[in-house]
Structures are given as structure tokens and as C-alpha cells.
Amino acid sequence: MGNKVDLTGQRFGRLVALERINGKWKCQCDCGNIKYISTGNLNNNGTKSCGCLHLEKSKENGLKSKKHNEYKDNDDFIIGTTSNNYEFYIDKDNYELIQPYCWHKHQDGYLRTCYNYYIDDNGKRHNKYILMHTLIMFGLDKNVDNLEVDHINGMPNDNRKDNLRLVTHSQNMKNMKFNSSNTSGHKGVHYSKREKKYKAYIAVNGKTVHLGTFEDYDSAIEARENAEINYYKSFKRNDEDLENGTR
């Protein structure tokens, strides 16, 4: 076999080859990042930067092609609208934080945006997404002490700070709508066909607490609601909130 081609010091786009390590060239990009690239990719102009060049071009093209959201003043707060006419609400002092991004309605009604991305060593793109309420409460750091953001009134598009509070995952799960498989019509109440009675239960700290077995539906509901007051306190929403929202 002949000697391997020495690319040390040669430039390939924004990359300068520094040394060969384990079959790949250690390259430094003009932006300062280090990337390991095969000889073939360098010689064939397959890779010209650490990924920053692609990112810059994509951002430029995105600004030209994306239809950004529209905003209007509603006296006490701002009403935003996505390209699909989905309304959302923010405080006026959060306008400068929210406005630069292009928001769209995600699953369950939450507002989401792609704020950045990176290219891995295989050239695959990975988007970085953030939810609007997460950005408002945490910034781009996304989380603090594993806390989550709860929408107090259950409306996922109402991202005014008065409607947002920090909770644990367990507290946040207390506000989920009841499962569609629930045939009794009330969260935490189940009709046993075998016993022909109603059973009430509640989830506390990841465990199911059995509240009793009842002859009639109303007694089971009463047991469940009393347990919600006892265990959930201020994190419990009323039925109207759960019907309008998702959390």
C-alpha cells in the first residue's frame, strides 16, 4: 500500500485539517469548533464546515420562507395567531421574547417552535424544539430542578404568567383529563360488571389508592371528590376547566 495523503494544514471550505486520528482527520472550523472527517469527504468537498455553514443558510432561507405569527394588542395582553389561525395569549412584557420565533400549534394545543438544530457526525439534522410556556418560565435552559409548567385554567394556548405555575410532574398529572376508556363518566370512578358496584380510586405519588366500593354512583363520586380535596388541594381543577383544557 502506498503512503496515505497528508492533508495537514490544508483548507477545505471553512475547515483546516490539523492531524489524522483513528482514520479520520481532526479539523478546526473557522468558527472554532472541532470536527472529525474522513479523507474522502474532505477531498470530495462533501464537508465544508462543522455544520455552521448549513445552519446559517437554513436560517436565512427560513426567514425568507416562513410565515411568522401575527400579533395584536388587546389592552391588557397580546393576542397572537399562528399561520393556521390558532390564537394564543401572552403578556405584553413577553412580546419581545416570543415574537422572533415562528410558533405553531403542537399536539394537545401547546405552542411549539424550532429554535435551533445541529448536524451530527453522520450529517443527520436534529431539530431543537421548545414550548412557548417553557420558554417563558425557564428560557432556553428548558428546566429547573425537574419542575414542569402547569396551565392553571387548563387552556394550553393561554401563556400569560398569571396562568402559569411551576409544579412537579406528579402535581401536573393530577390535572389530566380522564381516559376515554372510562365508561362511568367520572374520573376515578369505575363500574365493576362482575360485582355490579362502583369502585372509586385516586392516584397519589404514582400509586393507586382504593377509596371503596359503593352500591350507587353518587356515593363513589363523592368519595373521589373528597379524596381530590384531601390529596390534590389547589392542583385540582373543576370539570369545566378540564373540558376546556388539557392539563
Secondary structure, DSSP 8 states (H G I E B T S, - for coil): -------TT-EETTEEEEEEETTEEEEEETTS-EEEE-HHHHHTT---SSSHHHHHHHHHHHHHH----EEEE-SSSEEEE-TT--EEEE-GGGHHHHTTS--EE-GGG-EEEEEEEEE-TTS-EEEEEEEHHHHHHHGGG--STT-EEEETTS-TTB--GGGEEEE-HHHHHTT----TT--SSSTTEEEETTTTEEEEEEEETTEEEEEEEESSHHHHHHHHHHHHHHHTGGG---HHHHHH---
